[in-house]
Structures are given as structure tokens and as C-alpha cells.
Amino acid sequence: MKQAKVTAMVLTKTQIRAGVWQGVLEIMPPDAEAPEIQILHLEQPLDGLTVTADPQAQGRFNLSIALPVGVISDGVQTFLIRDVAADATLGHFTIVTGEPLEDDIRAEVELLRAELDVLKRAFRRHCLETS
């Protein structure tokens, strides 16, 4: 019998505890074959992802990966969860660490505000000139 093709996927992060990220992937239709999932950090796939079918719900899969110690460092580390076959990003999670980070975030917010002000002025000027 031919497997149904996945038409929709919803990824929900459940927790990060003791260095292990966990999530739940629900697919539609429920009788479709589980997609091939990978987690990327700095565009490199991480090893150790486990995908197990939830015995209580068809079409639901539990995802789990122990984050390697080597990927944890000061700053912002973003991890992408991707469907390999569809070449699509299903979700992401971010780990933020380090004391200097507080100043970095404030500086980024101030920079974004300044850029937004420039865009607002340019947009208002454009509206006045074209009316």
C-alpha cells in the first residue's frame, strides 16, 4: 500500500532541559510517513536527533536532541529544524548566553530604533512628494 504524502506539519517546542531540546511534530494526514528532519547550527547538521512515533496519537512524533557542548558559547546561538525532503524550515530555537550579551542586545535595539526612524521619515517624505 502506498504511503500518503505529508501535506502539513506543525512543530511545537516542548522544553530544553539538561542540554536536551525536545519537541513534538504533528503531520497531516496522520497516516503519512514520517519526514526526514535535521537540526542545523551554523548551517551544519547536528548528530543525535531522535524521532519517535507517539504511541498515543497517529501522525505525532517526538523529537529529541542532546545539544553538543561544542555549540554552546557566549552570544546568541540559533538552531534550525528542517524538513530535508521539502527543503523547508519547520522552526527554530535560540540559546542566549554570556554577560556581555546584555549590552549587545541593547545596542541592537537602539540600532533598530534608529533605522526605523530613518525609514519612517523617508516614507513620510515619499508620501508628501507623491500626493
FISE-272073 format. One record per residue (C-alpha): residue number from 1; residue in three letters; z, x, y. Coordinates in Angstrom, 2 decimals, always signed. Example, Ala and Ser with C-alpha at 12.3 -4.5 7.8 and 13.67 -1.06 7.14 Angstrom:
<dotor num="1" residu="ALA" pz="+7.80" px="+12.30" py="-4.50"/>
<dotor num="2" residu="SER" pz="+7.14" px="+13.67" py="-1.06"/>
//
This chain:
<dotor num="1" residu="MET" pz="+0.00" px="+0.00" py="+0.00"/>
<dotor num="2" residu="LYS" pz="-0.93" px="+1.32" py="+3.44"/>
<dotor num="3" residu="GLN" pz="+1.89" px="+2.03" py="+5.91"/>
<dotor num="4" residu="ALA" pz="+1.85" px="+0.15" py="+9.21"/>
<dotor num="5" residu="LYS" pz="+1.19" px="+2.23" py="+12.32"/>
<dotor num="6" residu="VAL" pz="+4.01" px="+2.68" py="+14.83"/>
<dotor num="7" residu="THR" pz="+3.27" px="+0.63" py="+17.95"/>
<dotor num="8" residu="ALA" pz="+6.52" px="+1.14" py="+19.89"/>
<dotor num="9" residu="MET" pz="+9.53" px="+3.45" py="+19.86"/>
<dotor num="10" residu="VAL" pz="+12.86" px="+3.29" py="+21.68"/>
<dotor num="11" residu="LEU" pz="+15.15" px="+6.32" py="+21.73"/>
<dotor num="12" residu="THR" pz="+18.82" px="+5.93" py="+22.61"/>
<dotor num="13" residu="LYS" pz="+21.18" px="+8.88" py="+23.02"/>
<dotor num="14" residu="THR" pz="+24.48" px="+8.13" py="+21.35"/>
<dotor num="15" residu="GLN" pz="+26.51" px="+11.27" py="+22.10"/>
<dotor num="16" residu="ILE" pz="+26.81" px="+15.02" py="+22.38"/>
<dotor num="17" residu="ARG" pz="+29.94" px="+16.19" py="+20.65"/>
<dotor num="18" residu="ALA" pz="+30.94" px="+19.67" py="+19.46"/>
<dotor num="19" residu="GLY" pz="+27.47" px="+21.00" py="+20.28"/>
<dotor num="20" residu="VAL" pz="+25.63" px="+18.33" py="+18.29"/>
<dotor num="21" residu="TRP" pz="+23.26" px="+15.93" py="+20.04"/>
<dotor num="22" residu="GLN" pz="+22.88" px="+12.55" py="+18.33"/>
<dotor num="23" residu="GLY" pz="+20.58" px="+9.65" py="+18.99"/>
<dotor num="24" residu="VAL" pz="+19.00" px="+6.57" py="+17.44"/>
<dotor num="25" residu="LEU" pz="+15.26" px="+5.96" py="+17.25"/>
<dotor num="26" residu="GLU" pz="+14.01" px="+2.42" py="+16.68"/>
<dotor num="27" residu="ILE" pz="+10.37" px="+1.86" py="+15.77"/>
<dotor num="28" residu="MET" pz="+8.14" px="-1.21" py="+15.69"/>
<dotor num="29" residu="PRO" pz="+7.01" px="-2.51" py="+13.33"/>
<dotor num="30" residu="PRO" pz="+10.13" px="-1.75" py="+11.27"/>
<dotor num="31" residu="ASP" pz="+8.14" px="-1.06" py="+8.09"/>
<dotor num="32" residu="ALA" pz="+6.15" px="+1.76" py="+9.71"/>
<dotor num="33" residu="GLU" pz="+6.52" px="+5.33" py="+8.54"/>
<dotor num="34" residu="ALA" pz="+9.00" px="+7.48" py="+10.47"/>
<dotor num="35" residu="PRO" pz="+7.26" px="+9.53" py="+13.17"/>
<dotor num="36" residu="GLU" pz="+7.45" px="+13.33" py="+13.28"/>
<dotor num="37" residu="ILE" pz="+9.97" px="+14.17" py="+16.01"/>
<dotor num="38" residu="GLN" pz="+10.70" px="+17.53" py="+17.60"/>
<dotor num="39" residu="ILE" pz="+13.10" px="+18.73" py="+20.27"/>
<dotor num="40" residu="LEU" pz="+11.82" px="+21.29" py="+22.77"/>
<dotor num="41" residu="HIS" pz="+13.73" px="+23.64" py="+25.03"/>
<dotor num="42" residu="LEU" pz="+11.68" px="+25.73" py="+27.47"/>
<dotor num="43" residu="GLU" pz="+8.56" px="+24.49" py="+25.64"/>
<dotor num="44" residu="GLN" pz="+9.81" px="+25.96" py="+22.33"/>
<dotor num="45" residu="PRO" pz="+10.68" px="+23.71" py="+19.37"/>
<dotor num="46" residu="LEU" pz="+14.27" px="+23.90" py="+18.12"/>
<dotor num="47" residu="ASP" pz="+15.01" px="+24.12" py="+14.41"/>
<dotor num="48" residu="GLY" pz="+17.58" px="+21.98" py="+12.65"/>
<dotor num="49" residu="LEU" pz="+16.66" px="+18.43" py="+13.70"/>
<dotor num="50" residu="THR" pz="+17.59" px="+15.91" py="+11.03"/>
<dotor num="51" residu="VAL" pz="+16.05" px="+12.44" py="+10.95"/>
<dotor num="52" residu="THR" pz="+17.61" px="+9.98" py="+8.51"/>
<dotor num="53" residu="ALA" pz="+16.82" px="+6.32" py="+7.93"/>
<dotor num="54" residu="ASP" pz="+19.65" px="+3.96" py="+8.86"/>
<dotor num="55" residu="PRO" pz="+20.54" px="+2.13" py="+5.64"/>
<dotor num="56" residu="GLN" pz="+21.73" px="-0.92" py="+7.60"/>
<dotor num="57" residu="ALA" pz="+18.57" px="-1.51" py="+9.66"/>
<dotor num="58" residu="GLN" pz="+14.94" px="-1.06" py="+8.72"/>
<dotor num="59" residu="GLY" pz="+12.97" px="+0.77" py="+11.41"/>
<dotor num="60" residu="ARG" pz="+16.04" px="+2.58" py="+12.74"/>
<dotor num="61" residu="PHE" pz="+16.51" px="+6.34" py="+12.33"/>
<dotor num="62" residu="ASN" pz="+19.48" px="+8.55" py="+13.18"/>
<dotor num="63" residu="LEU" pz="+18.57" px="+11.84" py="+14.87"/>
<dotor num="64" residu="SER" pz="+20.91" px="+14.82" py="+14.99"/>
<dotor num="65" residu="ILE" pz="+20.58" px="+18.45" py="+16.03"/>
<dotor num="66" residu="ALA" pz="+23.18" px="+21.18" py="+16.36"/>
<dotor num="67" residu="LEU" pz="+22.26" px="+22.90" py="+19.62"/>
<dotor num="68" residu="PRO" pz="+21.85" px="+26.64" py="+19.09"/>
<dotor num="69" residu="VAL" pz="+24.36" px="+28.74" py="+21.04"/>
<dotor num="70" residu="GLY" pz="+21.47" px="+30.81" py="+22.42"/>
<dotor num="71" residu="VAL" pz="+20.12" px="+27.90" py="+24.50"/>
<dotor num="72" residu="ILE" pz="+23.40" px="+27.27" py="+26.33"/>
<dotor num="73" residu="SER" pz="+23.67" px="+29.23" py="+29.59"/>
<dotor num="74" residu="ASP" pz="+24.55" px="+28.77" py="+33.27"/>
<dotor num="75" residu="GLY" pz="+22.41" px="+26.31" py="+35.12"/>
<dotor num="76" residu="VAL" pz="+20.50" px="+23.24" py="+34.02"/>
<dotor num="77" residu="GLN" pz="+19.06" px="+23.19" py="+30.51"/>
<dotor num="78" residu="THR" pz="+16.69" px="+20.30" py="+29.72"/>
<dotor num="79" residu="PHE" pz="+15.68" px="+19.32" py="+26.20"/>
<dotor num="80" residu="LEU" pz="+12.66" px="+17.08" py="+25.49"/>
<dotor num="81" residu="ILE" pz="+12.46" px="+14.77" py="+22.47"/>
<dotor num="82" residu="ARG" pz="+8.81" px="+14.36" py="+21.48"/>
<dotor num="83" residu="ASP" pz="+6.69" px="+12.40" py="+19.04"/>
<dotor num="84" residu="VAL" pz="+4.40" px="+15.09" py="+17.61"/>
<dotor num="85" residu="ALA" pz="+1.57" px="+12.83" py="+16.40"/>
<dotor num="86" residu="ALA" pz="+1.32" px="+10.85" py="+19.63"/>
<dotor num="87" residu="ASP" pz="+1.94" px="+13.94" py="+21.78"/>
<dotor num="88" residu="ALA" pz="+4.36" px="+11.81" py="+23.80"/>
<dotor num="89" residu="THR" pz="+7.81" px="+12.41" py="+25.25"/>
<dotor num="90" residu="LEU" pz="+10.32" px="+9.84" py="+23.97"/>
<dotor num="91" residu="GLY" pz="+13.25" px="+11.03" py="+26.06"/>
<dotor num="92" residu="HIS" pz="+15.26" px="+13.98" py="+27.23"/>
<dotor num="93" residu="PHE" pz="+18.78" px="+15.18" py="+27.72"/>
<dotor num="94" residu="THR" pz="+20.24" px="+17.75" py="+30.08"/>
<dotor num="95" residu="ILE" pz="+23.18" px="+20.12" py="+29.84"/>
<dotor num="96" residu="VAL" pz="+24.59" px="+21.44" py="+33.12"/>
<dotor num="97" residu="THR" pz="+26.98" px="+24.39" py="+33.11"/>
<dotor num="98" residu="GLY" pz="+28.41" px="+27.07" py="+35.38"/>
<dotor num="99" residu="GLU" pz="+30.44" px="+27.24" py="+38.59"/>
<dotor num="100" residu="PRO" pz="+27.60" px="+28.34" py="+40.90"/>
<dotor num="101" residu="LEU" pz="+25.77" px="+25.17" py="+39.92"/>
<dotor num="102" residu="GLU" pz="+27.69" px="+23.02" py="+42.40"/>
<dotor num="103" residu="ASP" pz="+26.21" px="+24.94" py="+45.34"/>
<dotor num="104" residu="ASP" pz="+22.74" px="+24.83" py="+43.72"/>
<dotor num="105" residu="ILE" pz="+22.85" px="+21.05" py="+43.40"/>
<dotor num="106" residu="ARG" pz="+24.00" px="+20.59" py="+46.99"/>
<dotor num="107" residu="ALA" pz="+21.22" px="+22.87" py="+48.20"/>
<dotor num="108" residu="GLU" pz="+18.65" px="+20.94" py="+46.14"/>
<dotor num="109" residu="VAL" pz="+19.85" px="+17.58" py="+47.52"/>
<dotor num="110" residu="GLU" pz="+19.70" px="+18.92" py="+51.08"/>
<dotor num="111" residu="LEU" pz="+16.18" px="+20.24" py="+50.46"/>
<dotor num="112" residu="LEU" pz="+15.08" px="+16.87" py="+49.01"/>
<dotor num="113" residu="ARG" pz="+16.53" px="+15.04" py="+52.01"/>
<dotor num="114" residu="ALA" pz="+14.69" px="+17.34" py="+54.41"/>
<dotor num="115" residu="GLU" pz="+11.42" px="+16.85" py="+52.52"/>
<dotor num="116" residu="LEU" pz="+11.94" px="+13.08" py="+52.53"/>
<dotor num="117" residu="ASP" pz="+12.47" px="+13.12" py="+56.31"/>
<dotor num="118" residu="VAL" pz="+9.21" px="+15.04" py="+56.78"/>
<dotor num="119" residu="LEU" pz="+7.37" px="+12.52" py="+54.59"/>
<dotor num="120" residu="LYS" pz="+8.88" px="+9.56" py="+56.45"/>
<dotor num="121" residu="ARG" pz="+7.79" px="+10.98" py="+59.82"/>
<dotor num="122" residu="ALA" pz="+4.28" px="+11.71" py="+58.52"/>
<dotor num="123" residu="PHE" pz="+3.98" px="+8.22" py="+57.05"/>
<dotor num="124" residu="ARG" pz="+5.15" px="+6.55" py="+60.26"/>
<dotor num="125" residu="ARG" pz="+2.72" px="+8.66" py="+62.29"/>
<dotor num="126" residu="HIS" pz="-0.10" px="+7.75" py="+59.90"/>
<dotor num="127" residu="CYS" pz="+0.76" px="+4.03" py="+60.21"/>
<dotor num="128" residu="LEU" pz="+0.73" px="+4.23" py="+64.00"/>
<dotor num="129" residu="GLU" pz="-2.57" px="+6.10" py="+64.11"/>
<dotor num="130" residu="THR" pz="-4.37" px="+3.74" py="+61.72"/>
<dotor num="131" residu="SER" pz="-3.15" px="+0.43" py="+63.18"/>
//
